């Protein structure tokens, strides 16, 4: 075949003749088989590699695009695998026991075994299996006998051993109710009280003992069974020990726990003789009986674990059941409280994925349950897998996280695909002339296509495999991110691998995409050569500018919406939540894609723009006529798009990454308040707290001279605003608190925090959002407060002044009254005694008279018994849910096991003889009740108080509410009218007031509950002293103190020696009188991997930053080389018409650099807009995770601009561009002029 056969002399298409020749040629050649094709693979692969090596630039273009796409897509998928492994291994650490193995037979059946000796033998037989490392017979939760959580009524009905009371040396035991509302909020509604777990001999040695010992505090060791039995040792969680002031070695005279003898799911328990009825949040009723264990000793204190798998309960009190008599042990087994606690050999457990672990445990479960006839005593077993249960919850949470991560990685995935496509375009564009030459010498279209695609496939496979390997090596680093571009090795080893399906997907999405695009582009080239000839060029497809503009406009709307939300708080563009959510989710992507495509058109006109600005400079004056816009060049236009995309992603990742790191730090600061936050069992003054701190420093071996401490407390009180009838809760900031508390500008109004600090101590106050609205303070409208601007105190005409009143009571007694006081509730420190009250209550304005009645078990829910007289009334087990009992009198009223859920107890009076043998509120349900200003002598510690409002007006926080000792106004009136008669006491009521200047709205106070902050006002110490009639030198006591610990250089110990601060906190928790302590180091560690949102976000944003930066540099170097290689002929023509090499060099540098610099600047601007609009995206996902996790952060994402990082990337890109331009241009200038002009 000759060129004349292909092309007519007049240039017309000769494709018909070519096709006839191809048909004749193909008919003469024997048909090749698949085996021939397979046999040719090695030779074809070698040919493709040699061809790619000879054309290094086009080979690198394919490699760069596929490599980047493979790296990104594989990393995203492998990240999910690594995240799953970390969460899975963390879940294993939360519980020592891996499986709850129960008897299949139910109590009372012939095959049920209640002999503990036989059951211990069964445990030994289980332990003999290679998959099981340890086993112990344990008394605890009832058998469930059905796997799963959702829809498993057996899981919710199974009871547990509940702690009732302890009598010991620590004074806090008598007020400890063992209520456990945290368990109800942290898991399914199964537990109402702290649980106890009675361990068998097997738990005190071997694998189980090692796991239990890992959580022991203060250097204590887990005891042997002999030590536990002979010493009658109890192991107590730190949360209980710190709360009551218990220490290791303390003697416990009695420990009372309860077990279940009857359970009712859909009906009530009519009779529970000798016990009481417990009702769980799931509506399950248990009849409980008490067991008293005497003469125990606290043998150790362990650190509370996270609330993870709820099957066995959380953080129980441990002791061994072998100290009980045989009849009690048998009774517990007969009541279905026994199970085998099994520890599997975790070294054999697959941790590569949760699905592999589930398969392994499923086989083990079948193996244990199938060997019915092989166990001693004919025991049959049921395996309830705790690990698989944890995996169920884990997969739900992981699904949400992965959804967020995949969406977050969309920009970098699209970028990698764009680079791939761009690389393919440049690579194949360079081969267009080569293809035409082969066609003219007889090459068929099929052979040409195969030649090109073989090279594409070989280079794509090499690039994909390299990206795949690098991704697997990168994921552990990404998972170790503790901040943006900050990494620290984690506690768990991650062995990332992908399943065949994931590997096939990455290969298909990268190699397959390259093959499809290469095939399509090659077919276009072949068609063009046949139709148009070698001298023609392809017509560029018409750009869809209207679509680009539409996307960009939608993105701009989302950007404006995000800015409005951040600046005005409540003023959004869209009232519809759904539309607002759609713009929050998709707006950033519209802005990114539409902006990149539109701004790239501007960037391609960079030479014109810069020529207009600098064209008359000496540097450009002699080449000005040679300058042109390269906007018509497809290659340069695509490069501008790539530079815009990469720099915008670099900016987005850097800004949001740095912002997330700052949010994590501020979140920890807000949670802890200072270096240390310490809660004491009783109010303490400054000197007492200082002594405890310095003693802890000494005990920890920390030289007092090397460290300095600063302390402050936050007191509380209640005031009534002038002209209002309702009370307002007050938080009081002491002088000098700013040196201790970790404030941020978001927390307080205004920009100058010092002005607000000074304002607090000079008669100013701030209000929470709800209080500000209720008081109609400036900036509140439309049902919510929106204006938090600082109101300066020096412009009195603009300051809103508010008068707040406080009430103080001074009660004095005559000698007659003192003689009448008994020892149970006597008058002390001016407080009313019970006999005094009883004698004066004849003047109380009673409502219904229900005194001395037996209303036990009655359904009185929802009724109105306001100011009712319930003296000596029996309300045991009564249903008083939602009943209005405001102002009612409960004098020796029995409310044992009564349901007062949601009842109104505002200003009610509860009086009982505290020295009596029975707490008349034992087992009562005070959940969700409003007890504001409830007065009396009563012990509330044995009642459930979840979500209740305490008499102080503060929400229940785990510490039992205390009845107020300030008489209610109605009671005061009754007392006053009867006081002059024979009651023998005098009441003096003092009203204090202070006028305060409103400074604006606060968001939170460091270390205190952020959800409560909107319902309080914050004042300074000087105002508090006026309200309390306290002198300036009178000490203020408080139960909670914040401590800043600094090293000798004045740095916060959390920043200079984090481990020492954590050890100091642990030491303080063991100090007498300390209820709870938290440290800033631990708080930071708990959130440092969250990126202001969820676990792993810092690593993903760091990955985006690095990949986008590398993509920008690689694109500039590799692709510019190809672009300039294609322009060799143009450069030769410039030389031929008289341009010097220096002029050509300056011309090329100016043209390309003007486009690149313009693209970079526009990319940085676009990235800043995307980073801002992504704030709305983060807010939506943050809302979702807060619903799922039940927690929230008060810190807003105020964008941080890491200019240094952005400058380094920009300079790196510029350096790569200059190197590529100089190297390629010099190569072109060194080429033979005649050869280039002839067609190379």
Secondary structure as UniProt FT lines:
FT   HELIX           3..6
FT   TURN            9..10
FT   HELIX           15..28
FT   HELIX           34..39
FT   HELIX           41..54
FT   HELIX           56..93
FT   STRAND          99..103
FT   TURN            107..108
FT   TURN            110..111
FT   HELIX           116..127
FT   TURN            130..131
FT   STRAND          132..139
FT   TURN            150..151
FT   HELIX           153..157
FT   STRAND          162..168
FT   HELIX           171..175
FT   HELIX           181..186
FT   TURN            189..190
FT   STRAND          195..199
FT   HELIX           201..204
FT   HELIX           206..213
FT   TURN            214..215
FT   TURN            218..219
FT   HELIX           225..230
FT   TURN            231..232
FT   STRAND          233..237
FT   HELIX           238..244
FT   TURN            248..249
FT   STRAND          251..264
FT   TURN            273..274
FT   STRAND          276..279
FT   TURN            281..282
FT   STRAND          285..302
FT   STRAND          317..320
FT   HELIX           321..323
FT   HELIX           326..334
FT   TURN            335..336
FT   STRAND          338..344
FT   TURN            346..347
FT   HELIX           354..370
FT   HELIX           372..374
FT   HELIX           376..378
FT   STRAND          381..385
FT   HELIX           386..408
FT   HELIX           410..430
FT   HELIX           432..440
FT   TURN            441..442
FT   HELIX           445..479
FT   STRAND          481..483
FT   TURN            484..485
FT   STRAND          486..487
FT   HELIX           500..507
FT   HELIX           508..512
FT   HELIX           513..532
FT   TURN            534..535
FT   HELIX           545..568
FT   HELIX           577..603
FT   TURN            604..605
FT   HELIX           606..614
FT   TURN            615..616
FT   TURN            618..620
FT   HELIX           621..626
FT   TURN            631..632
FT   HELIX           634..672
FT   STRAND          676..684
FT   HELIX           686..699
FT   TURN            700..701
FT   HELIX           704..706
FT   STRAND          708..721
FT   TURN            722..723
FT   STRAND          727..733
FT   TURN            735..736
FT   HELIX           737..739
FT   TURN            745..747
FT   HELIX           753..760
FT   TURN            761..763
FT   STRAND          764..767
FT   HELIX           769..774
FT   TURN            775..776
FT   TURN            778..779
FT   STRAND          780..781
FT   TURN            782..783
FT   STRAND          784..785
FT   TURN            793..794
FT   HELIX           796..798
FT   STRAND          801..813
FT   HELIX           815..820
FT   TURN            829..830
FT   HELIX           834..840
FT   HELIX           841..843
FT   TURN            851..852
FT   TURN            856..857
FT   TURN            861..862
FT   TURN            866..867
FT   TURN            871..872
FT   TURN            876..877
FT   TURN            881..882
FT   TURN            886..887
FT   STRAND          889..891
FT   TURN            896..897
FT   TURN            901..902
FT   TURN            906..907
FT   STRAND          909..911
FT   TURN            914..915
FT   TURN            920..923
FT   TURN            927..928
FT   TURN            932..933
FT   STRAND          935..937
FT   TURN            941..942
FT   TURN            946..947
FT   TURN            951..952
FT   HELIX           969..978
FT   HELIX           979..983
FT   STRAND          985..1001
FT   TURN            1006..1007
FT   HELIX           1010..1013
FT   TURN            1014..1015
FT   STRAND          1016..1020
FT   HELIX           1021..1028
FT   TURN            1032..1033
FT   STRAND          1038..1046
FT   TURN            1048..1049
FT   HELIX           1053..1056
FT   HELIX           1058..1069
FT   TURN            1072..1073
FT   STRAND          1074..1079
FT   HELIX           1080..1087
FT   TURN            1088..1089
FT   TURN            1091..1093
FT   TURN            1095..1096
FT   HELIX           1097..1114
FT   HELIX           1115..1119
FT   HELIX           1120..1126
FT   HELIX           1128..1136
FT   TURN            1137..1138
FT   HELIX           1141..1189
FT   HELIX           1203..1230
FT   HELIX           1233..1238
//
